Amino acid sequence: MAFNFITAEEAAAMIKDGDTIGLSGFTAPGTPKYIPTAIAERAEKEHAEGRKFKVNIFTGASTSDRADGALSRANAINMRAPYQNVPDLRKRINSHDTHYFDRHLSDMAQETRYGFYGKIDYAIIEAADITPDGEVILGCGVGNAPTYAAMADKIFIELNQKLPHTLLGMHDVYMPADPPYRRAIDIYKPSDRIGSPILKIDPSKVIGIVRTDSYDMVKPFTEPDAVSKQIGSNVVQFLLSEYRKGRIPKEFLPLQSGVGNVANAVLYDLGESTVLPTFQMYTEVIQDAVIELLKKGKCTFASTCSMTFSDKVEEELFGNIDFFHDKILMRPAEISNNPEVIRRLGVIAMNTALEADIFGGVNSTHVLGTKMMNGIGGSGDFTRNAYISIFSCPSVTKGGLISNIVPMVAHADHSEHSVDVLVTDQGIADLRHLDPVERAYSIIENCAHPDYRPLLLDYLKLGKGGQTPHALQAAFAFHNAFNETGDMRNVDFSKFA
């Protein structure tokens, strides 16, 4: 079949107000780059002429400034799911200009297929190549591309000339059957392949191909600061202790790591360890640090949904792709984050928190309980099913004005039932065998900043009994003190006694 090559502007002209669009990719890699920007420009023109124009955007996870950023600045997004991290979109969400529903990443594709979110009008898929019969080599992120392509009425392809055809074989595209016909997902080690190296789509649905030529423009992470390094060191210290005690098998277990400086610090420290054996990863995102671990042979294989590399590292990958080709495998989000597989493999999960409370609850998403930051992402997928679930955060932020260890989290994403270990720059609290009060003393002693330990103990004394002795009248006193004075240390528990 001969495809029609068009411009991004011509593609955007076909989109209608209210259409639902599914984007390939997971973080910036694999995300379409030109058509979303053209849709944003179209929206600005429609708004200038007094006409409504907003679309619904479904993705694999976050995207990039060229998608979420441009569309948000144009106020062109009506509904958005399942995860985001662009400041302009965050502002739209918190002002309710955009309706955002925050879903576990493993759920989004299947719930779309179930029909929970309505029809998909268009899928926009970034590709390294497409054949006349609809065989697509995807880019550096998969996300929910298989589901969106299957469900969409029409498909646009962004054919990115920066992507080498030698990516063929680095994807494992598999879409499980829906209940009641679903069968076991036969992954027994991270390197197992169960699907196809290509995404097969109906070529008759492809109404246009836009040529692009751009890297993913992922900024390299800054060098970890002292706090991030200390948190990373504490996480590695905990893993070493568990390994020496025989509570982690001698072969070690696959790792999942979230995104950011702390995650990179942990991985770099693991790479330097002479005690821990080589390991594999079963995760949703791999970052620059993983390339170094693969080159050193410390990490022997990485199963992921996205290669979220800075442009320099992405260029290095493409220049040495023969070396990395059999060491990295990209899967759809519902497989990379699948609870069945995570539990079978015994994945050790390492995720970040905005705040944690003294009984082990974690808030991953809402600043001071109200303002959405990014979303729950895949943290719940891994946390609830991990061999060991580790959460980390700095003990304080804003120079000590905010304690990230609080009496009660202002928004609950992960309950105490799902959190095994809490780590801050102050230390490690192993919560696995503790009752709620024991948890509280361990977290206060090991994870809270010294400035806040007496205050947290004062709160604990206010409890009137029960297994989890919250003092409900004072549970959000830290947050209220910050809102009223700008400093959580100004809390006064004496008025609650």
N, C-alpha and C positions, 0 to 999 in steps of 0.2 A: 504494500500500500504506500502511495506517495503522500508524504505529509506536507502541510501548508506552513511555510515559514512566515512569521509575522513579527511585528514589533511589540514591545511591552505595552505601548499605548493602544495599539489595536486590540490586544487582549483585554486591557482594562475597559475599553469601550463596550465590550460585550457584557460586562458585569452590571447587574441591576440592583437597585436599592432593595435591601432585605435578603439578598442571596447569602447562602452559607457556603463557605470556602474551606476546604481542608488542605493544609500545607504539609508537605514532606519535611523531614528534618527533625532534629532534636538538639536544642540549643542552636547556635548559629549554623553549624555544619549541616549541610543537606537542606537548609531552608532556602526557598526561592528568594532571589535578590532584586530582580528588576520589576516583575509584574506587581508585587505589593506596593512598591514605590509609585508605580504608574497609577494604581488604583487610588492611592492617597492624593495624587495630583488631580485625578478625575473628581474625587470628592470635594476638594477645595474649589474647583470650578463650579460644581453643582451647587455647593453651599453659597458661593458668591452670587449665583443667579436665583437664590431663594428656593432651591429645591432640596428635599430630603435626600440624603444618600449615606447610608450606613450598611455595613455588611457584618455577618457573623464569621468569626475566625476560629477554627479548630486546628490544633497543632499536635505535635508530639510532646513538646515541653515549651521552654522559652524559645524565642527566635533571635532577632537581631534588631538593631536600630533601623535597618532598611525595610523591615517588615512591621513589627509592633511599634517602633519609634515613629516612622513616617505616617503610618495609619492613625496613630494616636494624636499626633500633632494636627492632623487634618480632622480630628474628631470623627473618624470614619468607621469605628468599631462599635457595633451595637452589643454583641455578645461575644465573650471570649472564654476559652477553656483549652487545656487544663492547667497551665503553669506559665508564668511570665516573670521577667526580671528587668524590664526596661523602665527607667524613671518616668518617661512621659505616659506610658500606659498605666503605671502605678497611680499617677495623679488622676487619670480618668476613672480608674476603678474606685479610688477613695472618694471621689466627688460624685460618683454614680452616673457619670457620663457613659461609662461602659459597664454592662452587666457581666460580672465575672463569677463563674462557679468553679470552685477549687476541687478538683477530683484527683484521687490517686492515679498515678500515671498508668499503672497496670490495668485500670478499669476503663479508660477512655475509649479505646478502640472497640472493645466488645460491647460497651454500652451504646456506642454509635451504631454498631451493627444490629443491636436489639431494637433500634428505632426510638430510643429514649429521647434523642435530641433532634428528631426530624430528619428531613432529607438533606443530602449533600448536593448542591448544585454544581460546584466546580471543585476539582482537585488541581493543585499546582505542584508539580513534582520536579525537583532538580535532578538532573541525570548527567552521567558522564557519556552515555551513548544510548541510542534507541534504534532497534532494527525495524524494518517495515512490518514485521508481524507482531510488534509490540513487546519485544524483550528489552527491558530497561536495565542498564547498569546504574545503580543509585550512586549518590555522592557520599560524603563523609558522615552522614547521619541518616538514620532510617525513620525513627519515630513511628507514626501511625500511617505511613505512606501506603502500605498494602490495603488497609481498610478504606482509606479515603479514595484511593484509585478504584477499588472495586465498587464502592457505593455511589460515586459521583456520576451525575448525568453526563458531564463533559470534563475533559482533561486538557490542561495546558502543560507543556513540558518546557522547562528552562534547561537548555542544553549548554552546560558550562564547559567552555573550552579549556579552562584551567585544570579540569579533572582528567587524569589519565585513564585510558581504557584498561590499563593494567590493574585498576581497582577490581576488575572482574575476579570473583573468587573470594573476596573479602567480606561478602555479605551472606547471610543465612536467612533468607526470606521465608517465613513460615507463618501461616495464619491458622490458628486452631479452629476446628468446627465448633459451632455454637451448641449449647445444650438443647436437647438431651443427647446429642451425637458426639460430644467432645470425648476425646481419648487422651491417654497419658502423653505428656510431652517428654519424649525420650532423650533427655539430656542428663547424663550421668557424670560428666566432667565438663569444665568450661569449653574445651575444644571440640566437643561433639557437634557435628553438623546434622541438622534434621530437615532443612528446607532446600531452597534453590539459591544459586548465586545471583540470579536475576529476578526482577519484579516483572511478572507477566501481566500485561494490561490489554484491554480490548482496543485495538488500534482504531476502530471506527469511532471511539469516543474522543480521540485526540483531535481537537479542533484547531490547534496551533502550536508551533514550536518557536520559542524565542531563544536566539543565540545570546549567551552571556559569556563573560570572561573576567572572573573575579575570584580571589580567595575569599575565605569566610570572614576575614577581618576580626578575628578573635585577638583581643589584646593580651599580651603576655602578663601573667600574674607578677605583681611586684614581689621582691624578695620578702619572705616571711619576717615579720617584726619579732621582737623579743617575746611577746606574749604568745604569738602563733607558734614560735619555735618551742616554747615551754610546754604548750598544750600538746604539740606533736610528740615531744620527748616523753610526756606523761603517758600518752596513748601507747607508745612503743614499749615503755616500761611495763605497763599492764600486760600487754601481749607476751612479752618475754617472761613475766612471772607466771602467767597461765601456761605457757609452753613448758617451762621448767617443772611445773607441778604436774604435768601430764594431763591437764584438762583441755589442751588442744592436741590433737593427734600428732605424732612425730612427723607425718608427711606435711603437716600444716593444713590450712583450709583456705578456700578462695576468699578474697577480700572484696568488699564493696566500699567505695569511698565517695563521699559527696564532692561538691565543687567548691573551690576557693583556696585561700592561702593555708588554712589549717590542714585541709586535706593534702595539699602538696607537701606541707612540712612533715606530715605523718609518713607519706610515701618516701620522701627523701631519707628520713631517719631509718625506715625499714630497709632501704637500700644499703645503708651503712652498717647494719647489724651483722655481726659475724656469728651470732648464736642461732638466729632464725634461719631455716632452710629456704631454698628458692620457693616461690609461691606463684599462684595464678590469681587472676581477677575475674569475678563475675559481677559486673557492675553496669550502671547505666551510662556513665561518661568516663572517658579516660582523658587526662590532661597531659601537659608537657612532661611532667615528672615521670609518667609511665614510659615514655619513649626512652628516657635515660635508663630506667630499670630494665627494659627489654634489651637495650644495647649491652648493659652489664651482665645480662643473664640472670639477674636476681628475680625478675618477673619473667616467667617462661611463656605465659599466654594470657591474653586479655580478651574476654568476651564483653561486648559493650553494645550500646545503642548508638553511640556517637563518638567520633574522634575529635574532641574539642581542643584542638591545638592552635597555638598562635600561628600567624602566617609564616614565620620563620621556620617553625617546627613542621608545619604542614608541607612546606617546600622541601625540607629535609626528608620527610616521609616519602614524598613522591620521587625524590632523587635516589632513594635507596629502597624502593618498594619491594625489590626481590628479597631483601633481608627481612622485612616486616610482614611479608605476604602471608606466611603461615603462622604468624604469632598474634594476629588480631582478627577478630570476627565480629561483624556488626549485625545486630538482630533488631527486629521490631520491638517497640517498647513493651508490648504485652508479653513478650518472651524474656527480654532482658530483666524485666521487673516482675516476673511471674512468681507468685507465692509458692506454687508447687515445686518449681525448680530451686528456688532459693532455699527452701527447707530441706530438700533432698540433698543438695550439695553441701549443706552446712556452712553457708556464707557467714562470715564475720562482718557485721554492718557497722560502718562508722559515719555518723551524720552530725550535723550541727544544729544547735538550738539558738533561738533568740533569748529565751529565758527558761529556767527550770525552777520548780518549787522544792521546798524542803522535804516533801514526801515522794518526789520522783516524777511528778508530772512535767511535761515538756510543751512549750509553745514554740512552734517552728515558723509561724506565719504572720502574726499580728503584733505590731509595735504598740506597747502599752495596751494591748487587748483590743484595739479598734482599727488601726490603720494597717491594711494589707501591705506586706513587704513583697514577697515573691509567690508563695504558695507552698503547699505541702509536698509537691513533687513526688519523688519516689521514696521518700523517707519512711512513710508508713508501710509501703510494700515490703521493704527490707526489714524494718524494725520488728514487725509482728511475726516475722518468719525466720529471723536470723538465729544462728547457733549462739552468738553473743551479740547483743545490741548495745553499741556504745554511742552516747551523745556527748558532744563537747561544745564549750563556749567560753569566752573570756569571763572571768569572775565579775568584772565591772566594765562599763563603757562610759563614754563622755567624761573621761578623766576622773571617774569615780562617782559621778553624779547619779548614775544608774547602777544598781546591783542587778546582775543577771541571775542571781539566786534570790528568790522572793518567797514570801509566805505561801502564796497561791498564785499559779500562773493566771494571767489575765485572759488568756485564750488557750483552751486545751486541744492540742493536736494528738498527743501521745500520752496515754494514761500511765500511771505508775506500773501497771501490769505489763507494759511493753518495754520498759527501760531497765536494762540490766546494769549498766555502768555509766556514771556521770564523771566527766573529766573537765577541769578548768586549768588555768595556769597555776592555781594554788595546789592542785593535787587530784587524787582519784578516790571516788566513792563507789565501791562494789556493793550493789544493792540487792544482789540475787537471793540472799538468804535472810534478809532483814525484815522485821515487821515495820509498820509505818513510823513509829517513834524512833526505833533504831536507825531507820533510814534518815530521819531528820537530823539526828545527832551526827551521823556520818557525813552527810552533805554539808552541814554547817561547819564541822571541824575541818573537812578535807577540801571543800570546793568553794566555799564563800570567801570573799575578801575579808581580811582582818577588820576593816572598818565596819563591816556589817555583821560580823559574828555575834557580838553582844545584842544587837537589835533583833536578830533572828531568834536567839535564845529567849529574849524577852517575849517575843510573839509566842513561842512554844509554851511558855509558862501561862499564857492567857487561856489556853485550851481547857475546857471543862470536862474532859474525859471522853470516852469512846475510843474505838480502835485508832481512828485518825483524828486527833484532837485539834481540829481547826477552831480558831476563834473567829467565827464568821463576821462578827462586827468589825474585826480589824484585818480581815484577810487581804484587802487591797490597800492597806494603809501606806505601803511603800509607793504604790502607783499614785495614790492621792497626794502624797507628800511631794512627789515630783511634779505633778500637774499644778499644785498650788505654789510651790516654792522653787522648783527647778532643781531640787536635790533630795534624793531619797533618804539621805542621812538625817534629814530634818523630821523624820517620823517621830511621833510622841505616843508611845503605847500606854503611858500612864493614864490617859483619859479613857482607855478601854478597860482598865482594871476593875 
